[in-house]
């Protein structure tokens, strides 16, 4: 599945190799899954939940059968959360006191059913239906569905520690979002862009040019920092459970810190030796247009007088003289 982020499931590549899958989520058909076998129930569960997340629906457990002798599960069935219909007795209740919940089930037929084989102890898929009769959720909004509202243990431990330190909830959420790569705001609506923002961008002379601007490089660096911070927090959580794993993680981090520090200092030295190019020096960017005065009467202070050397004042339209107009002109009054 080329359209699934491998970071969302640490065992995903192993699952793909076991099922021999190389298609995208939308292209998976019944014959690609039915009859395939995997070694454990957890691997099938990890496959279906990851598949459902990138497909755009929420799965739920519909049927589980176990042996009475030892309680071991030998059949598990997952369905879409919109499978089936609401029972009639819950639709028509004469003594209802609360407002009924919104109807979400529409008889969806998507299902995954697996069976444990007694001879090999492998789990084989007996039934797989990938088709849905409802609209699917886009991957960028799947974190809001019920099946994906799960907080990892490492993140939960970090949130609890930050809360105990007195950090308010909004700041904790903003910090966790930054660790995950930041809020995904790709396009700002035109109605929210103010005119002065465009003017500030034009008059700014500190923007770097090249393949990427300095602001873009800064945001990329912050996104990488947040992703690495999330990975390191998860590693720190598991490594702190025993002294042996703690010492191992500490030694490896010291080695990596030395390597990355040397690489960072080398990059800083090479960057300082290169000349800086600004926004105004880039020939590929359209420069601001030359301001030209519009047509119209010039201001009084800018007019300089006539050919006779007399300066200032209005000119009479009757006699051509100055310091009076046609209403007070002696030629009109006859004085």
Phi and psi in degrees as a GROMACS rama.xvg file:
@    title "Ramachandran Plot"
@    xaxis  label "Phi"
@    yaxis  label "Psi"
@TYPE xy
-76.9219  -16.4748  UNK-2
-98.4023  11.7444  UNK-3
-104.807  133.291  UNK-4
-74.1962  118.261  UNK-5
-64.6198  -26.8568  UNK-6
-66.4343  -17.3354  UNK-7
-74.1501  -15.5553  UNK-8
-150.394  117.655  UNK-9
-67.0068  -23.137  UNK-10
-100.969  12.8095  UNK-11
-65.6082  -41.9111  UNK-12
-64.942  -37.0629  UNK-13
-65.1742  -38.8292  UNK-14
-65.8137  -41.5304  UNK-15
-62.7936  -41.2603  UNK-16
-66.4563  -36.917  UNK-17
-68.9578  -41.7607  UNK-18
-85.4071  -8.055  UNK-19
57.8556  52.8396  UNK-20
-108.259  135.335  UNK-21
-137.258  9.51284  UNK-22
-89.0873  168.857  UNK-23
-80.725  167.859  UNK-24
-61.0484  -41.519  UNK-25
-68.6752  -20.246  UNK-26
-94.8575  -5.76278  UNK-27
-69.133  130.808  UNK-28
-118.498  177.909  UNK-29
-61.9673  -43.7753  UNK-30
-69.0972  -14.2219  UNK-31
-76.0815  -21.2543  UNK-32
-116.03  -40.4847  UNK-33
-62.17  135.45  UNK-34
87.7026  -11.2617  UNK-35
-77.0392  152.8  UNK-36
-126.685  147.306  UNK-37
-138.668  164.672  UNK-38
-80.3821  -19.9928  UNK-39
-145.153  161.086  UNK-40
-68.4  -34.8544  UNK-41
-65.3823  -33.4734  UNK-42
-68.3424  -39.0826  UNK-43
-65.8134  -39.8908  UNK-44
-65.3304  -41.9296  UNK-45
-64.1075  -38.48  UNK-46
-62.4479  -49.0853  UNK-47
-71.1293  -36.2784  UNK-48
-70.6222  -38.0979  UNK-49
-70.1287  -41.3922  UNK-50
-59.8539  -42.7462  UNK-51
-66.3033  -36.5574  UNK-52
-63.9533  -44.3416  UNK-53
-85.4524  -12.9908  UNK-54
-81.0765  -39.7105  UNK-55
116.198  31.7724  UNK-56
-145.994  169.352  UNK-57
-109.96  124.084  UNK-58
-87.8893  161.543  UNK-59
-148.987  155.311  UNK-60
-77.3324  126.732  UNK-61
-105.602  -36.1609  UNK-62
-149.293  137.15  UNK-63
-140.69  127.99  UNK-64
-121.118  137.036  UNK-65
-136.159  156.843  UNK-66
-75.3437  142.192  UNK-67
-73.4034  -26.8481  UNK-68
-69.5669  -49.7621  UNK-69
-119.78  -5.72147  UNK-70
78.3895  8.72969  UNK-71
-77.0076  139.322  UNK-72
-79.1851  135.566  UNK-73
-127.169  -7.03811  UNK-74
-139.94  133.21  UNK-75
-138.424  136.433  UNK-76
-132.073  125.496  UNK-77
-110.457  144.355  UNK-78
-133.954  170.992  UNK-79
-72.1071  149.582  UNK-80
-68.8543  -9.76508  UNK-81
-99.8706  15.0225  UNK-82
-72.4603  145.879  UNK-83
76.762  -170.394  UNK-84
-137.049  159.2  UNK-85
-72.6906  139.607  UNK-86
-65.772  148.814  UNK-87
-63.3201  -33.7555  UNK-88
-67.7467  -23.7964  UNK-89
-87.1039  -12.4385  UNK-90
-86.1578  -38.2266  UNK-91
-116.718  85.9587  UNK-92
-112.186  112.595  UNK-93
-67.7822  -31.6446  UNK-94
-102.682  34.3623  UNK-95
-67.1136  134.081  UNK-96
-109.896  -26.5866  UNK-97
-109.101  155.454  UNK-98
-68.4955  132.783  UNK-99
-68.0971  150.328  UNK-100
-72.2703  157.886  UNK-101
-65.9422  138.984  UNK-102
-75.8601  121.031  UNK-103
-113.303  -20.6268  UNK-104
-86.3797  135.107  UNK-105
-133.46  19.1858  UNK-106
76.62  35.5879  UNK-107
-67.0023  140.828  UNK-108
-100.539  2.30988  UNK-109
-64.669  132.4  UNK-110
-156.141  152.4  UNK-111
-136.153  122.172  UNK-112
-127.138  127.54  UNK-113
-124.565  155.14  UNK-114
-135.333  139.013  UNK-115
-88.6537  126.573  UNK-116
-83.7078  134.336  UNK-117
-72.1776  -35.3543  UNK-118
-73.4389  -43.5313  UNK-119
-106.404  -9.66367  UNK-120
59.7  20.6252  UNK-121
-91.1187  158.118  UNK-122
-105.072  117.731  UNK-123
-108.562  141.574  UNK-124
-81.3459  120.762  UNK-125
-97.8406  -25.4338  UNK-126
-149.683  131.328  UNK-127
-146.839  121.193  UNK-128
-124.069  114.589  UNK-129
-92.389  1.30948  UNK-130
-92.9394  144.1  UNK-131
-125.629  151.52  UNK-132
-108.913  25.6676  UNK-133
-143.959  169.019  UNK-134
-71.3403  141.865  UNK-135
-98.9188  156.936  UNK-136
-87.525  141.586  UNK-137
-71.4367  150.501  UNK-138
-59.4477  -29.9157  UNK-139
-70.6891  -11.8001  UNK-140
-116.901  8.93172  UNK-141
-71.5314  -18.2448  UNK-142
-69.5797  -11.9743  UNK-143
-92.3091  -7.36451  UNK-144
-77.0062  161.726  UNK-145
-62.917  -40.3323  UNK-146
-69.4031  -20.937  UNK-147
-107.497  7.93294  UNK-148
-84.8433  69.3233  UNK-149
-128.754  130.422  UNK-150
-101.551  123.206  UNK-151
-60.5513  156.312  UNK-152
-62.0145  -39.2999  UNK-153
-64.8913  -41.3586  UNK-154
-68.0471  -38.9412  UNK-155
-63.2828  -40.7052  UNK-156
-64.7601  -38.0388  UNK-157
-67.2721  -41.7925  UNK-158
-64.0044  -41.5562  UNK-159
-64.5615  -42.7986  UNK-160
-66.1266  -38.9175  UNK-161
-68.4734  -35.5179  UNK-162
-67.2538  -39.49  UNK-163
-67.9911  -24.2739  UNK-164
-79.5953  -3.04466  UNK-165
95.1198  9.02377  UNK-166
-77.3346  130.393  UNK-167
-68.6203  159.703  UNK-168
-63.0163  -40.7746  UNK-169
-61.8189  -38.2493  UNK-170
-69.6605  -35.4429  UNK-171
-64.8798  -44.3554  UNK-172
-64.3285  -41.4848  UNK-173
-63.4552  -37.593  UNK-174
-67.4124  -43.6008  UNK-175
-65.13  -38.4783  UNK-176
-64.3738  -38.1392  UNK-177
-66.1187  -36.7774  UNK-178
-64.6082  -32.5181  UNK-179
-84.7541  5.55412  UNK-180
111.517  0.942373  UNK-181
90.2539  166.934  UNK-182
-70.5689  136.437  UNK-183
-84.1592  79.5332  UNK-184
-109.316  102.613  UNK-185
-96.2777  -36.3025  UNK-186
-131.648  127.642  UNK-187
-93.5885  127.878  UNK-188
-57.9607  146.669  UNK-189
-61.7838  -31.9021  UNK-190
-69.5782  -17.2914  UNK-191
-97.2954  -0.094196  UNK-192
-94.1029  119.828  UNK-193
-84.6739  155.567  UNK-194
-66.3346  -37.1665  UNK-195
-67.1138  -22.1791  UNK-196
-64.243  -42.4561  UNK-197
-64.6363  -38.4724  UNK-198
-65.5052  -39.5407  UNK-199
-64.0842  -36.3526  UNK-200
-66.6597  -39.4786  UNK-201
-69.221  -39.7413  UNK-202
-82.1863  -9.01197  UNK-203
-71.5341  130.816  UNK-204
-114.133  9.4457  UNK-205
-104.731  1.84666  UNK-206
-74.4345  127.913  UNK-207
-79.2781  148.375  UNK-208
-119.283  165.585  UNK-209
139.772  -148.236  UNK-210
-68.2508  -38.5467  UNK-211
-138.105  147.214  UNK-212
-75.868  165.733  UNK-213
-65.8455  -33.5738  UNK-214
-67.4232  -40.7127  UNK-215
-65.4896  -40.208  UNK-216
-64.3177  -36.6281  UNK-217
-66.8625  -43.1475  UNK-218
-66.4758  -37.0333  UNK-219
-64.7047  -41.593  UNK-220
-64.1204  -39.8831  UNK-221
-66.3719  -37.0512  UNK-222
-65.075  -43.0971  UNK-223
-64.258  -40.1179  UNK-224
-61.4202  -42.484  UNK-225
-65.159  -41.0214  UNK-226
-65.1568  -44.6922  UNK-227
-65.1924  -34.6292  UNK-228
-65.411  -38.5888  UNK-229
-65.317  -43.221  UNK-230
-62.9447  -42.4132  UNK-231
-68.0526  -35.7063  UNK-232
-64.1434  -41.4435  UNK-233
-63.5161  -42.0262  UNK-234
-64.83  -42.4783  UNK-235
-62.982  -35.5534  UNK-236
-64.1883  -46.339  UNK-237
-76.8056  -32.5344  UNK-238
-73.2795  -20.2663  UNK-239
-84.5992  1.01425  UNK-240
-80.694  -16.0244  UNK-241
-145.702  158.025  UNK-242
-69.4818  -36.0712  UNK-243
-66.6468  -48.2023  UNK-244
-67.1197  -31.4415  UNK-245
-63.9406  -47.4517  UNK-246
-65.888  -38.7238  UNK-247
-62.9208  -45.975  UNK-248
-64.7642  -37.89  UNK-249
-63.738  -44.6644  UNK-250
-65.0668  -43.4166  UNK-251
-66.5496  -37.3162  UNK-252
-67.405  -36.1659  UNK-253
-64.2774  -39.9554  UNK-254
-64.9315  -46.8  UNK-255
-64.957  -36.8016  UNK-256
-62.9268  -39.855  UNK-257
-65.8445  -42.5027  UNK-258
-65.4959  -46.5728  UNK-259
-70.9126  -32.6731  UNK-260
-65.6288  -42.3314  UNK-261
-64.2481  -40.6008  UNK-262
-65.4435  -37.9558  UNK-263
-67.2654  -44.2677  UNK-264
-65.5442  -36.2276  UNK-265
-64.9766  -40.5776  UNK-266
-67.3325  -36.2319  UNK-267
-66.0242  -39.7952  UNK-268
-65.6779  -41.2398  UNK-269
-69.3542  -31.5251  UNK-270
-72.6389  -36.0206  UNK-271
-70.0397  -24.5405  UNK-272
-80.6537  -11.9526  UNK-273
-93.4406  141.502  UNK-274
-67.8217  150.617  UNK-275
-95.5283  132.17  UNK-276
-108.712  133.471  UNK-277
-101.985  178.604  UNK-278
-60.6842  -41.2383  UNK-279
-71.1863  -21.8491  UNK-280
-89.4725  -5.18668  UNK-281
-83.8832  116.176  UNK-282
-74.0151  -13.3069  UNK-283
-87.5951  -4.34516  UNK-284
-103.269  132.501  UNK-285
-67.9  125.398  UNK-286
-79.7779  166.097  UNK-287
-66.1587  141.181  UNK-288
-69.0602  156.487  UNK-289
-74.6096  131.855  UNK-290
-76.0317  127.924  UNK-291
-124.313  135.814  UNK-292
-69.1731  141.363  UNK-293
-77.5279  160.364  UNK-294
-69.5229  146.62  UNK-295
157.146  176.516  UNK-296
-69.0881  132.817  UNK-297
-72.1706  158.153  UNK-298
-68.6482  158.687  UNK-299
-64.1786  -38.4275  UNK-300
-69.9703  -20.1971  UNK-301
-87.7308  -16.2022  UNK-302
-81.2998  136.967  UNK-303
-104.98  24.0188  UNK-304
90.4  -173.152  UNK-305
-112.511  -169.338  UNK-306
-71.6373  -19.9689  UNK-307
-80.3108  -0.479083  UNK-308
90.7964  -4.80761  UNK-309
-80.1743  131.511  UNK-310
-111.62  151.243  UNK-311
76.5262  165.484  UNK-312
79.6238  163.808  UNK-313
-85.0541  160.044  UNK-314
-106.039  131.869  UNK-315
-71.4874  137.694  UNK-316
-82.4731  -10.5414  UNK-317
-91.472  -52.759  UNK-318
-107.278  -10.5564  UNK-319
80.5827  4.31213  UNK-320
-79.4478  177.674  UNK-321
-121.234  174.251  UNK-322
65.8054  15.3132  UNK-323
-159.133  171.267  UNK-324
-122.159  -174.807  UNK-325
-71.0602  -20.2746  UNK-326
-74.2802  -33.8714  UNK-327
-103.709  10.124  UNK-328
-70.6184  138.658  UNK-329
-65.06  -28.7947  UNK-330
-66.2385  -33.3993  UNK-331
-80.7832  -41.3368  UNK-332
-77.3702  -19.0891  UNK-333
78.2816  16.0019  UNK-334
